[in-house]
Amino acid sequence: MATPERTSHDLSRYWGFLRRRVWIIVVVALVVTWARALYTFNEPTMYRAEMKIVIELPIATTNSLSVRTAVENNAVTLKGTDVAEGAIRALRLQTGQPSLPRELGPTDLADDLRVVTKPETATLQVSYDDPDPARATRILRAVGSAFEHVAQLQPAGGVVATPRTPTPAATTGGPPVPSPTLASRPGVFPARVFDEAHAVGKVEPKPVRNVAVAALLGLLLGVVAGMVREQFDDTVRGVEGAEEAFGQPATVSLPSGVLGHRPFAEPTRRGLDPVVAELAIQRLVADILWTPESKDTRTLLVTSARPEEGKTTVTANLAVELASAGYRVIVVEADLRRPMLHHYLELDASAGQIGLDAVIRGTATITSAMVEVPVWKRDAAQERTAEGRQNGPRSGEGSGRLRAIVARPGHPWPSEVGGERVQEILSALRSRADYVIFDAPPILVVPDAYPLVRAVDAVVAVVRSGSSARKSTASMSRLLGRLRAQRVTLVVTEVEGALEGGYYAYATPRPS
């Protein structure tokens, strides 16, 4: 039996699928609708003519089965090619009327006739469609006359043998006498037209109906196309997809909107609530501070498989959160090819004149490379936000210290430096701080971070839901294993509904 949680999860998956594939669904629906609309408006206009024929059954015929059989036999006769031949011959002898379509032959005319049997009233309702309403009426009248002539030859449904050659009436323009096979059909009763052929109006095309049906069909085809695309999609979806691809449970999942959050930036109306971002990062901080596996963790390296998966966001906010909690933190820009850490910490580009590469080569000291980052700026920004909400100021949480070693683009990684020098740098940094965090380059793109992976206490692997590829995520996991990372923590960013928004309101209570 499906539980409410299971049902809610399934609905979330379906809704996520529709949101991801909405463009495929919409494009397919529009193409199908447009094609059908184009075909509809290029179709010739068709008009319908109708008439009704009554079957003259004997008075003694009361059995419903016999009546149904008689009506159906007459309908078969009416749809026969012999009646159509007689009608076409009669039409060609008439003058002053719209001409017959050139391609109209006996078989075509018989196929185009629509006959609806009504045994309860012993009648036949006959209709014919044509681009010309007058011609449709004329053709249907000729069919009615030919059928009446045939049906009158039947003595109460018996068999009558007639000559195969036409009677003089056919040569003078009257309805022709059909062949013996038609006149000798058993169960065909006399009939007469009691509602003359008349035009009933336009029947095709029907733009509204056609477009509506095409739109519905297009939506269904779009959903099918989206499902096919989903089967071949290699993108990581949600925490479960990241865990399956990476091969281990996720430690933290960060909700949508945290990616790109700068801890010192002024809050905007469209931006993420800083309290929401802070609480999301605090989950990762809690894992580092309080889990038994992280008891001795003091140096961390944050990386991802590909660019723009959220590693710098995690690095900057993690460093600021630890410093705000009262710890001494040094954050290091190890992505020397595309450094972005200084933007997140709101530092001037000139602060990266001395980077990690200079420290590793020995051309600069750690002290000269470090830049002080005033953590109080984050608290001041939050206080302004809190005052704007009239909830009172937010007090600082600790007296920590945050320093950064940043870099400017164009500084190559010193590949000639071995692991021993990296260990020396780590020891020197560890002696100056409680926690050292490296913002490393994407590990599958460049090998710059390889010497650091084994040297640090823990590696934080960042995977972005809805963007990271499953193959890349699995490759990152295998590579970290081959590099013998001591401990790996999986963080999944941009997870929809990772934390309930209602709980965040608990962090900023409303005035009573």
Backbone torsions as a table, in degrees:
resi	resn	phi	psi	omega
1	MET	NA	133.3	-177.4
2	ALA	-72.8	128.9	177.0
3	THR	-84.2	159.9	177.3
4	PRO	-58.4	-35.6	179.2
5	GLU	-65.8	-41.9	179.3
6	ARG	-64.2	-43.1	179.0
7	THR	-62.1	-43.6	178.7
8	SER	-62.9	-38.4	178.7
9	HIS	-65.2	-42.1	179.3
10	ASP	-64.9	-42.0	178.1
11	LEU	-62.7	-38.0	178.2
12	SER	-64.6	-39.0	178.4
13	ARG	-65.0	-44.2	179.7
14	TYR	-64.4	-42.1	179.5
15	TRP	-65.1	-39.9	176.5
16	GLY	-62.8	-40.2	177.5
17	PHE	-61.6	-44.5	-179.5
18	LEU	-63.9	-39.6	-179.9
19	ARG	-68.6	-36.7	-179.7
20	ARG	-71.6	-36.7	-173.4
21	ARG	-106.1	18.2	-175.6
22	VAL	-61.0	-36.1	-178.2
23	TRP	-69.2	-38.6	177.2
24	ILE	-62.9	-45.7	-178.4
25	ILE	-62.5	-45.4	-177.6
26	VAL	-66.7	-43.1	-178.2
27	VAL	-64.5	-45.4	179.4
28	VAL	-62.8	-43.4	179.6
29	ALA	-62.6	-41.3	179.7
30	LEU	-66.6	-40.6	-179.6
31	VAL	-64.0	-46.6	-179.9
32	VAL	-63.8	-44.0	-179.7
33	THR	-64.4	-43.0	179.8
34	TRP	-64.3	-42.0	-179.9
35	ALA	-63.9	-42.3	-179.9
36	ARG	-68.4	-38.4	178.3
37	ALA	-64.7	-41.5	178.5
38	LEU	-62.8	-43.3	178.1
39	TYR	-65.1	-39.5	-178.0
40	THR	-63.3	-45.5	-176.3
41	PHE	-76.9	-7.8	174.2
42	ASN	-102.9	-3.1	177.2
43	GLU	-70.6	145.6	173.6
44	PRO	-69.5	145.3	177.8
45	THR	-73.4	128.6	-178.4
46	MET	-111.8	135.3	177.5
47	TYR	-114.0	150.2	-176.4
48	ARG	-115.4	138.6	171.2
49	ALA	-115.9	145.2	-178.0
50	GLU	-132.8	154.2	171.1
51	MET	-152.5	162.8	-180.0
52	LYS	-126.1	138.0	-178.5
53	ILE	-121.9	133.8	177.7
54	VAL	-105.0	137.7	179.1
55	ILE	-91.6	125.4	-178.1
56	GLU	-88.9	88.4	-179.5
57	LEU	-83.8	152.8	174.8
58	PRO	-60.9	149.7	-178.9
59	ILE	-61.7	-32.3	-177.1
60	ALA	-73.5	-9.5	-178.5
61	THR	-80.7	101.1	-179.4
62	THR	-117.7	-15.2	-179.0
63	ASN	-68.7	126.9	-176.7
64	SER	-64.0	-34.5	179.2
65	LEU	-66.7	-39.9	178.4
66	SER	-65.2	-40.6	178.4
67	VAL	-63.5	-45.6	179.9
68	ARG	-60.6	-42.5	180.0
69	THR	-63.5	-42.2	-179.8
70	ALA	-64.2	-42.6	-179.7
71	VAL	-66.0	-42.1	-179.8
72	GLU	-67.0	-37.0	177.4
73	ASN	-64.3	-41.5	177.3
74	ASN	-65.6	-35.1	177.8
75	ALA	-65.2	-39.6	177.7
76	VAL	-64.1	-41.0	178.5
77	THR	-63.1	-43.0	-179.9
78	LEU	-61.5	-35.3	-178.7
79	LYS	-85.0	4.1	-179.3
80	GLY	-75.5	156.2	-179.0
81	THR	-71.3	-22.1	-179.9
82	ASP	-66.9	-40.6	175.9
83	VAL	-64.6	-41.0	180.0
84	ALA	-63.8	-40.2	178.2
85	GLU	-62.0	-44.4	179.7
86	GLY	-62.8	-40.1	-179.7
87	ALA	-65.9	-41.8	-179.1
88	ILE	-66.7	-38.8	178.5
89	ARG	-64.0	-41.4	179.9
90	ALA	-66.6	-38.2	-179.2
91	LEU	-66.4	-36.8	-177.9
92	ARG	-71.2	-19.8	178.6
93	LEU	-85.1	-14.3	179.7
94	GLN	-83.3	152.7	-179.6
95	THR	-128.0	162.3	177.4
96	GLY	76.4	12.7	179.5
97	GLN	-121.4	161.7	177.0
98	PRO	-55.8	136.4	-176.5
99	SER	-70.1	159.9	176.8
100	LEU	-74.0	150.2	171.6
101	PRO	-59.4	139.9	-175.7
102	ARG	-60.3	-35.7	-173.5
103	GLU	-85.1	-2.9	-175.5
104	LEU	-74.5	116.1	175.8
105	GLY	-118.8	176.3	-178.2
106	PRO	-57.9	-43.0	-179.7
107	THR	-65.6	-41.9	179.6
108	ASP	-63.2	-43.9	-179.3
109	LEU	-63.8	-42.9	179.7
110	ALA	-62.7	-39.8	-179.9
111	ASP	-69.4	-31.8	-176.6
112	ASP	-80.8	-15.4	177.4
113	LEU	-71.0	134.2	175.0
114	ARG	-109.0	122.9	-177.1
115	VAL	-122.3	123.6	177.0
116	VAL	-112.8	120.5	-179.4
117	THR	-87.1	140.4	177.4
118	LYS	-131.4	83.6	-176.0
119	PRO	-61.3	-29.4	-177.4
120	GLU	-64.6	-26.3	177.3
121	THR	-116.4	4.1	-179.8
122	ALA	54.5	47.2	-179.3
123	THR	-129.2	161.3	174.1
124	LEU	-122.0	130.5	175.4
125	GLN	-104.8	116.7	-172.2
126	VAL	-115.7	138.8	178.6
127	SER	-140.5	157.0	179.9
128	TYR	-147.9	136.8	-178.2
129	ASP	-109.2	141.4	-179.9
130	ASP	-157.3	150.5	177.7
131	PRO	-61.6	-22.7	-179.9
132	ASP	-109.2	116.9	-177.9
133	PRO	-63.5	-34.9	178.7
134	ALA	-67.5	-41.3	178.9
135	ARG	-67.1	-37.8	177.9
136	ALA	-60.7	-42.3	179.4
137	THR	-65.7	-42.6	-178.7
138	ARG	-64.8	-41.9	179.8
139	ILE	-64.6	-41.9	-178.0
140	LEU	-68.5	-34.7	176.3
141	ARG	-64.5	-40.0	178.6
142	ALA	-65.0	-39.0	177.4
143	VAL	-63.1	-42.2	179.6
144	GLY	-62.8	-43.0	179.6
145	SER	-64.0	-43.3	179.6
146	ALA	-63.3	-40.5	-179.4
147	PHE	-69.2	-40.1	177.0
148	GLU	-57.8	-43.4	-178.9
149	HIS	-61.9	-40.9	179.7
150	VAL	-67.5	-47.1	-174.5
151	ALA	-66.2	-30.9	-179.4
152	GLN	-67.4	-18.7	179.8
153	LEU	-76.6	-8.9	-174.4
154	GLN	-91.5	120.5	176.3
155	PRO	-82.1	86.2	177.4
156	ALA	56.5	43.9	175.0
157	GLY	84.4	8.7	-179.3
158	GLY	-82.5	-166.6	-178.5
159	VAL	-113.6	126.9	179.2
160	VAL	-123.6	130.9	177.2
161	ALA	-93.3	126.3	179.8
162	THR	-127.1	155.9	178.0
163	PRO	-62.3	150.0	-178.8
164	ARG	-77.3	-27.2	-178.2
165	THR	-76.5	149.2	-178.8
166	PRO	-66.3	153.9	176.0
167	THR	-79.7	164.5	178.5
168	PRO	-56.2	-24.9	-179.1
169	ALA	-61.1	-34.3	-178.8
170	ALA	-67.5	-32.9	-177.3
171	THR	-79.4	-13.4	180.0
172	THR	-103.5	7.3	175.2
173	GLY	105.1	-6.8	178.8
174	GLY	-79.6	178.4	178.6
175	PRO	-63.4	135.6	-177.3
176	PRO	-77.0	155.6	173.9
177	VAL	-85.1	125.6	-177.1
178	PRO	-73.6	178.4	-176.7
179	SER	-72.4	163.3	-179.6
180	PRO	-60.3	-31.9	-178.0
181	THR	-65.0	-33.2	178.2
182	LEU	-75.1	-46.4	-176.2
183	ALA	-71.6	-18.3	-176.9
184	SER	-98.7	12.5	-177.5
185	ARG	-71.4	125.0	179.7
186	PRO	-67.0	147.7	173.9
187	GLY	79.1	8.7	176.9
188	VAL	-94.9	118.3	-175.7
189	PHE	-101.1	158.3	175.6
190	PRO	-56.1	149.9	-178.0
191	ALA	-148.0	160.5	177.1
192	ARG	-147.6	153.4	178.3
193	VAL	-84.5	118.6	179.5
194	PHE	-106.9	-12.7	173.3
195	ASP	-127.1	100.9	-173.5
196	GLU	-57.3	153.8	178.1
197	ALA	-60.0	133.6	-179.6
198	HIS	-151.9	152.3	179.7
199	ALA	-77.1	137.5	-179.6
200	VAL	-111.9	-2.7	176.2
201	GLY	116.9	-173.6	-176.9
202	LYS	-78.2	136.6	178.8
203	VAL	-119.1	-23.8	179.2
204	GLU	-143.3	147.3	-5.2
205	PRO	-81.2	166.5	175.7
206	LYS	-118.0	89.2	-171.6
207	PRO	-57.9	-44.7	-176.3
208	VAL	-63.1	-48.3	179.8
209	ARG	-63.4	-46.9	-177.5
210	ASN	-62.2	-43.9	-179.3
211	VAL	-68.0	-39.9	179.3
212	ALA	-63.2	-44.7	178.2
213	VAL	-64.4	-41.1	179.0
214	ALA	-64.5	-38.8	178.4
215	ALA	-63.9	-43.7	178.4
216	LEU	-63.9	-45.2	178.1
217	LEU	-63.4	-38.8	178.4
218	GLY	-63.3	-39.4	177.2
219	LEU	-63.1	-42.9	178.7
220	LEU	-63.4	-44.5	178.1
221	LEU	-65.1	-35.7	177.4
222	GLY	-63.9	-41.0	177.1
223	VAL	-63.7	-41.8	177.6
224	VAL	-62.2	-44.4	178.3
225	ALA	-62.3	-39.5	177.1
226	GLY	-64.1	-39.1	178.2
227	MET	-66.0	-39.3	176.8
228	VAL	-63.4	-44.2	177.5
229	ARG	-62.3	-36.2	180.0
230	GLU	-64.8	-36.3	-179.3
231	GLN	-65.3	-31.0	-178.3
232	PHE	-99.2	7.1	-178.9
233	ASP	-81.4	129.6	-178.7
234	ASP	-99.0	8.7	-175.3
235	THR	-77.5	141.0	175.6
236	VAL	-71.0	130.5	179.3
237	ARG	-121.9	111.2	174.4
238	GLY	75.3	178.9	-178.2
239	VAL	-66.4	-41.6	-178.4
240	GLU	-61.4	-42.2	178.3
241	GLY	-64.5	-39.6	178.6
242	ALA	-66.3	-42.6	179.8
243	GLU	-64.4	-40.2	179.5
244	GLU	-65.5	-42.6	-179.0
245	ALA	-71.5	-39.9	-176.3
246	PHE	-80.3	-28.8	176.8
247	GLY	92.2	15.8	175.9
248	GLN	-157.1	157.9	-179.2
249	PRO	-65.7	148.9	177.4
250	ALA	-79.1	137.8	177.3
251	THR	-79.0	-42.6	-176.7
252	VAL	-141.1	142.9	170.4
253	SER	-121.7	125.7	-177.8
254	LEU	-99.4	134.6	-174.9
255	PRO	-71.6	166.2	177.6
256	SER	-60.8	137.8	179.8
257	GLY	105.8	-21.9	178.7
258	VAL	-71.5	-33.9	-178.9
259	LEU	-59.5	125.7	-178.8
260	GLY	89.1	-1.4	-179.1
261	HIS	-71.4	129.0	178.2
262	ARG	-103.5	123.6	-171.9
263	PRO	-62.5	-26.4	-177.4
264	PHE	-100.8	1.0	-176.4
265	ALA	-74.2	147.0	175.9
266	GLU	-68.3	134.9	179.6
267	PRO	-66.4	143.3	177.3
268	THR	-120.2	167.3	-179.3
269	ARG	-64.4	-37.2	-177.9
270	ARG	-88.6	-16.2	-177.5
271	GLY	-76.2	170.7	179.8
272	LEU	-73.1	140.9	175.4
273	ASP	-58.9	125.5	-178.5
274	PRO	-59.9	-29.6	177.7
275	VAL	-66.4	-38.7	177.8
276	VAL	-63.5	-45.8	178.9
277	ALA	-63.5	-40.5	-179.2
278	GLU	-63.3	-45.9	-179.4
279	LEU	-65.8	-34.2	177.9
280	ALA	-65.1	-43.8	179.0
281	ILE	-69.3	-31.3	-180.0
282	GLN	-61.7	-24.5	175.9
283	ARG	-65.6	-39.2	176.8
284	LEU	-70.5	-39.5	177.8
285	VAL	-61.4	-41.5	179.0
286	ALA	-61.9	-37.1	177.9
287	ASP	-65.4	-37.8	-179.0
288	ILE	-72.4	-37.5	-172.6
289	LEU	-85.8	-33.9	-165.6
290	TRP	-117.2	-16.1	179.7
291	THR	-77.5	146.3	-178.9
292	PRO	-59.5	-34.8	-177.8
293	GLU	-66.4	-25.4	-176.3
294	SER	-99.8	12.9	-175.3
295	LYS	-56.6	-42.5	-177.1
296	ASP	-102.2	13.2	-179.1
297	THR	-78.0	121.0	177.9
298	ARG	-129.4	-20.9	177.7
299	THR	-121.3	131.2	-177.7
300	LEU	-130.1	148.4	174.6
301	LEU	-124.8	125.8	-179.5
302	VAL	-106.3	125.4	-178.5
303	THR	-146.0	175.2	177.7
304	SER	-148.7	171.9	179.8
305	ALA	-75.8	-42.3	-176.6
306	ARG	-131.7	167.1	177.6
307	PRO	-66.0	161.0	172.9
308	GLU	61.3	39.5	174.9
309	GLU	-108.5	-5.1	173.4
310	GLY	111.7	11.8	-176.2
311	LYS	-66.7	-41.8	-179.6
312	THR	-69.6	-35.3	175.2
313	THR	-59.6	-46.8	179.9
314	VAL	-64.9	-43.0	-178.4
315	THR	-60.6	-52.8	-175.4
316	ALA	-63.8	-47.2	-177.7
317	ASN	-70.0	-34.4	176.8
318	LEU	-65.1	-44.2	179.5
319	ALA	-62.4	-45.2	-179.5
320	VAL	-65.8	-39.6	-178.9
321	GLU	-66.6	-41.2	177.0
322	LEU	-64.2	-42.1	178.5
323	ALA	-65.1	-39.2	178.8
324	SER	-66.7	-24.7	177.7
325	ALA	-80.9	-1.6	175.3
326	GLY	105.5	10.4	-178.3
327	TYR	-100.5	153.1	173.6
328	ARG	-85.4	122.5	-173.0
329	VAL	-128.3	137.1	170.3
330	ILE	-119.7	122.2	177.9
331	VAL	-109.7	133.5	-171.4
332	VAL	-121.2	130.8	173.9
333	GLU	-82.3	103.9	179.1
334	ALA	-101.0	-3.3	175.7
335	ASP	-91.4	83.4	-173.0
336	LEU	-76.0	-19.2	-177.6
337	ARG	-80.1	-39.5	179.4
338	ARG	-135.4	69.2	-177.3
339	PRO	-69.9	133.8	178.7
340	MET	-132.2	-4.5	-173.7
341	LEU	-62.0	-37.6	-177.4
342	HIS	-64.3	-28.8	176.4
343	HIS	-67.0	-42.1	-178.7
344	TYR	-69.0	-30.6	179.1
345	LEU	-92.6	2.7	179.7
346	GLU	55.0	50.6	176.4
347	LEU	-106.2	150.9	176.8
348	ASP	-67.2	149.6	178.9
349	ALA	-62.1	-27.2	179.8
350	SER	-66.9	-16.2	179.7
351	ALA	-69.0	-16.9	-178.6
352	GLY	-94.2	19.9	178.8
353	GLN	-61.4	-38.1	178.2
354	ILE	-111.6	112.8	-176.8
355	GLY	-112.4	-173.3	-178.1
356	LEU	-62.5	-33.1	-178.7
357	ASP	-62.3	-39.2	178.7
358	ALA	-67.7	-36.9	179.0
359	VAL	-66.8	-42.1	-178.9
360	ILE	-66.3	-39.5	179.7
361	ARG	-72.8	-16.3	-179.9
362	GLY	89.2	9.2	179.4
363	THR	-86.0	-6.5	177.7
364	ALA	-148.2	155.1	178.6
365	THR	-91.9	162.1	177.8
366	ILE	-63.4	-40.1	-178.4
367	THR	-62.2	-41.7	-179.1
368	SER	-71.4	-22.9	-177.8
369	ALA	-86.8	-21.8	-175.0
370	MET	-78.2	142.6	178.1
371	VAL	-121.0	133.9	-180.0
372	GLU	-75.7	133.3	177.4
373	VAL	-113.7	112.8	-178.1
374	PRO	-72.1	104.2	-178.5
375	VAL	-66.7	-24.9	-178.5
376	TRP	-60.6	-19.6	-179.9
377	LYS	-64.3	-34.7	179.0
378	ARG	-67.9	-42.3	179.4
379	ASP	-65.1	-38.6	179.2
380	ALA	-64.4	-41.5	178.6
381	ALA	-63.2	-39.5	179.4
382	GLN	-69.9	-33.4	177.2
383	GLU	-64.5	-41.0	178.0
384	ARG	-63.6	-39.1	177.7
385	THR	-65.1	-42.9	-179.2
386	ALA	-65.5	-40.6	178.7
387	GLU	-64.2	-36.9	177.8
388	GLY	-63.2	-27.4	177.8
389	ARG	-88.9	-4.6	179.7
390	GLN	62.5	36.8	177.2
391	ASN	-108.0	6.7	179.8
392	GLY	90.5	158.8	-179.0
393	PRO	-71.6	156.2	177.6
394	ARG	-105.0	124.8	-177.6
395	SER	-81.8	154.8	177.1
396	GLY	-66.9	154.9	-175.3
397	GLU	-99.7	-14.9	-177.9
398	GLY	-172.3	179.8	-179.2
399	SER	-117.7	47.2	-179.3
400	GLY	-75.7	-178.8	-178.2
401	ARG	-139.6	136.7	179.9
402	LEU	-124.6	124.3	174.9
403	ARG	-125.7	152.1	-174.6
404	ALA	-133.6	145.3	168.9
405	ILE	-114.3	105.5	-176.1
406	VAL	-105.9	-177.6	-175.7
407	ALA	-149.4	161.8	173.6
408	ARG	-108.7	151.7	-179.2
409	PRO	-59.4	150.0	175.8
410	GLY	97.4	1.6	177.7
411	HIS	-92.8	108.2	-178.3
412	PRO	-71.9	152.2	177.3
413	TRP	-73.3	133.4	-179.1
414	PRO	-73.4	88.0	-175.7
415	SER	-68.0	-18.4	-178.6
416	GLU	-77.4	-11.6	-178.3
417	VAL	-82.3	133.6	-177.4
418	GLY	-92.0	-176.9	-177.2
419	GLY	-66.3	-28.9	-179.0
420	GLU	-64.7	-40.4	179.6
421	ARG	-67.2	-37.5	177.3
422	VAL	-62.6	-41.2	178.0
423	GLN	-63.8	-38.0	177.9
424	GLU	-62.4	-44.5	179.5
425	ILE	-63.1	-42.0	179.9
426	LEU	-63.3	-41.8	179.0
427	SER	-63.0	-40.7	179.9
428	ALA	-66.8	-40.6	178.5
429	LEU	-68.5	-40.2	179.9
430	ARG	-61.9	-33.9	-180.0
431	SER	-71.2	-16.1	-177.6
432	ARG	-103.5	-3.9	-175.2
433	ALA	-151.8	161.9	173.9
434	ASP	-78.6	-36.0	-179.8
435	TYR	-137.3	139.3	176.5
436	VAL	-122.1	126.5	-176.3
437	ILE	-124.5	129.1	178.9
438	PHE	-106.6	130.2	171.4
439	ASP	-93.8	96.9	-173.1
440	ALA	-89.6	158.8	176.0
441	PRO	-71.7	164.6	176.4
442	PRO	-55.6	126.7	-168.2
443	ILE	-73.1	-22.7	178.1
444	LEU	-89.3	-9.0	-177.3
445	VAL	-92.2	-48.3	179.9
446	VAL	-135.1	151.9	-178.2
447	PRO	-91.1	17.1	-175.3
448	ASP	-58.3	-35.7	-173.8
449	ALA	-84.9	-3.0	-176.2
450	TYR	-55.0	-45.7	-179.0
451	PRO	-64.0	-26.9	-177.2
452	LEU	-82.1	-26.5	-174.2
453	VAL	-58.2	-47.8	-178.2
454	ARG	-77.8	-24.1	-174.9
455	ALA	-78.8	-32.7	-176.0
456	VAL	-79.7	163.8	-179.8
457	ASP	-74.8	-31.8	-177.1
458	ALA	-151.7	148.1	175.5
459	VAL	-113.7	127.9	175.8
460	VAL	-98.9	108.4	-179.9
461	ALA	-93.1	121.7	-175.8
462	VAL	-102.8	128.7	177.4
463	VAL	-125.3	132.1	-177.5
464	ARG	-100.8	117.1	177.9
465	SER	-66.3	134.8	179.9
466	GLY	84.2	1.4	-179.0
467	SER	-138.1	-45.9	-178.3
468	SER	-65.9	145.0	178.0
469	ALA	-87.8	143.9	-179.6
470	ARG	-63.1	-40.2	-179.8
471	LYS	-65.4	-41.2	179.0
472	SER	-65.6	-39.7	179.2
473	THR	-63.8	-43.7	177.8
474	ALA	-65.3	-38.6	178.6
475	SER	-65.1	-37.8	177.4
476	MET	-63.3	-42.1	179.0
477	SER	-61.9	-44.8	179.6
478	ARG	-65.6	-38.7	-179.7
479	LEU	-65.6	-42.5	177.8
480	LEU	-62.5	-33.6	175.4
481	GLY	-67.3	-41.6	179.2
482	ARG	-67.9	-32.1	178.4
483	LEU	-80.5	-2.7	175.6
484	ARG	61.5	50.6	173.1
485	ALA	-63.2	134.4	-174.8
486	GLN	-66.9	-41.6	179.8
487	ARG	-150.3	138.0	-178.5
488	VAL	-123.0	129.6	176.0
489	THR	-113.6	128.5	-179.3
490	LEU	-97.1	125.3	176.9
491	VAL	-120.5	127.0	-179.4
492	VAL	-109.0	121.5	-179.5
493	THR	-101.4	164.4	177.0
494	GLU	57.9	43.4	178.2
495	VAL	-92.7	122.3	-179.9
496	GLU	-71.0	128.0	179.1
497	GLY	68.6	27.7	-179.7
498	ALA	-61.8	-37.3	175.9
499	LEU	-134.9	142.6	-179.7
500	GLU	-70.9	130.4	-179.1
501	GLY	-63.7	-26.9	-179.6
502	GLY	-62.2	-31.2	-179.2
503	TYR	-72.2	-30.0	179.8
504	TYR	-63.1	-29.9	179.1
505	ALA	-63.0	-21.6	177.8
506	TYR	-64.9	-26.7	-177.9
507	ALA	-73.8	-24.5	-179.9
508	THR	-125.9	81.1	-174.6
509	PRO	-63.7	147.1	178.8
510	ARG	-79.9	150.7	178.7
511	PRO	-66.7	139.2	-178.4
512	SER	-83.1	NA	NA
